[in-house]
């Protein structure tokens, strides 16, 4: 099912983004800003999601199958991953609307952590893996959260094994000038900190989230026309 986008109204009750807490079932936007020359700071990924839980310890959101999202593509419409690595981050880009196909994704983020953890399922809710997306700690605003992707990722499997992902893209981002040596060092440190959590099987891996299921009454959020608006107020 689809429905009208229903933005969380917690900010309206509390004044700006400061202190915002969204109730389960509210719909917000999970966004990423671009690093590319000439586009830095502009929103280039936007995903409408439904809030599962929002507390001082954890923000959990659900991106349903079929959700209309915004993603970056090359200026001629070519998918970014099809561009050779050497020019992947410097070739001219634009954004397009596109449906999220396949299974839904549960995203979990602890305030202040420079990563979020995503859960993926296959057919029939067969759990596949966790995915640690290294990113800037999310900034909250009245209608969602914004971040900046840090290229490097980690896959975590049900047997608790793990592996680094996208190390080639992480290296290319540095060569292309999208992050300097100091930022790359901080991202590596964040990755090592995430690995410590994985090896200790800490939160959220130990939380049983792989057995979670969405409320069947939830509708699929609609991507709003002003998906790229600049928030007036943001907070961590």
N, C-alpha and C positions, 0 to 999 in steps of 0.2 A: 504494500500500500504506500501511497505517497500522500503528503499533506502540506499545508502551508507552513512555512518556516516560522517557528514560534521561539523567538529569542528569549533567553533567560532574563528575568526581570529583577534579579537580586541586586544588580547595580543601582537600579532606579530606587529600590527601597533603602539602600545604604549610602548612596551618593558616590557616583563614579565607580571606578574599578576597585577602589580600596575596600577590602573586606568582603568582596563579592563571594557568595556561595550559591551554587546552582542546585536545584532540587532534582532528584532522579526523574527522568523523562523530559527535562527541558532540553531544548536544542540550541547548540552553540556552534561556533566555527573554530576549526583547528587549522591554523595557517602557518606558512613558512615564507620568509622574505628572501629575496634573491641576493647572490653575491656578485653576479656578473657585472663587468664594467658597463657603466651607463644605466644599469638597472638596480644597483645595490640599494637595498632597503625597500624595494617595491615588493608587494605580495605576488608570488608566482605559483604558490600552491595553496589551495583553499578546499577544506573538506568539511561539509556540514556533518555534525555528529550529535548523538543523543547522550546526555549525561547519565551515567550509571551510578556514580558516587562522587561526591565532592566534599572532602573534609580537610582539616589542617594537615593530615598525613598523606592523602592520596586523591588525585583526580583520575577518575576512570570514565572513559567515553566509548561509545559503540558507533562504528561506521558500518552502516547496513549495506548489504549487496544492492547494487543498482543505484547507489547514491550519485547524484550529479556533482562533480568536483571541477576544480580548475587545476590544470597542470601546465608546465612549460613545454614548449616544442620549439624546434628551429623555425626561423622566419618563414621558410617554405612549407612548414607543416610536418617536416620529418621528425619522428620521435627522437628525443635527445640521446637515448642509448644507442641509436644507430649511427651517430656521428663519431668519427674516429676520435680516440681518446685525446690525441694531441690538440684538437681544436674544439673539443666538446664544451669547454667552458668559455670560449672566446667567440664562437660563431654567433651571429645575430639570432636573437630569440624573440618569441612572443608567447602568449598564453592562449589556451583553448579550453572550452568546456568539454568534459568527457565523463562517461559513466564509469563507476568502479565495478568491474566485473569480477566474478569469482565469489569466494566466501567473504563474509564480513570480517572486520578487524576490531579487536578490543585493544584500546590504547590506555596504558597506565603510566602516570607520571607523579613522582613525589616532588613537592615544592623544593626548588633549589637544585635538584639533581640536573647535571648537564647531559641527561639522556632521558628517553622515554622507552617503555617496554611494550611491544606489540605482540598480540597473540593471533596465530593463524590456525585455521581449521580446514580440513579437506571435506570431501563429500560425507554426508551423514554425521557431521560434527566430530570427525576423526581429528584429534589434535595433532598438528604438525610440528610447530616449534614456536619458541619465543624469538623476538627480534629486538635487539637493543639498538635503538637509533640515537647515536651521539649527536647532540644538538645544544644550542644555547638554552639555558634555563628559561622556561616559558614566562612571558609577560602576560598578565591577565588584563582584559578590558571588558566593557559591559556586555559584549556579545561573544566573547570567546578568548582564545589564547593565541599568541604569536611567538614564533621562534625562528631560528636560523639553523639549517642543517649543517653538520660538520663532516659530511662525506663518509667517514669511517663508521662501520657498524659491526655488530656481533650477532651471530646466530647461536641459539641455545636450544638443545634438543631434549626430548623427554628422558633420555638416559643421563642427563645432566652434563653431557659433553658440550663443548662450545668451539667456535672458530671465528677468526676475524673475517670480515667481508669488506669488499670495495677498497682494499689497500691501494690498488692501482689508481682509483679515482682520487683518493686522499692525497697521493703523491702528485698527481697531475694538477689538482687544485692549487698546490703550493707552487708548482712550476708556472702555472698560469697567473699567479699573483693574487689568487682569491683569498689566501691566508698567508700570513708571514710565519717565520720560524717560531716566534714566541707563541702565537696562537696554536700552531701545529703541536708544539710541546704540551700546551695545556690540554688539547684534545686527546693526545696520547695518555696523559696522566688521568684524564677522565675515563678513558677506556680501561686503563689498568684498575681504576677504582671500581668500575662496573664488573670487571672480571673477579675481583675480590668478593663482591656480593654474590656473583654466580657460584663461585667455588665454596662459599659459606652457605649457599642456598638460602639467602636472606630474602627480604621483601623486594619485589612482589612474587618471586618464583615459588616461595613456600606457601603462598596464600590460597592455593586451590582454584585460581582463576580459570584454569583450563576446563573446569566443570561448570563454569558460569554459562547461562543462556539468557538472551534478551527477552524482555517482556513482549509477548506476541501482540499486545495492543499498541505497541509503538508504531508510529508511521515513519516513513523515510523522509528526513528533512529536505526541503526544497532549497536549492542554492539561491540566495537573494541577489538581486541585481547589483547591490552595492557591496558585493563580497570583498572588494579591495579598498574599502573606506579606511581612512587614517583615523585611529581612535583619538579622542580628545584627551583621555586619561588612561594610563596604564600603570600596573604595579606588578611586582614579582610574586 
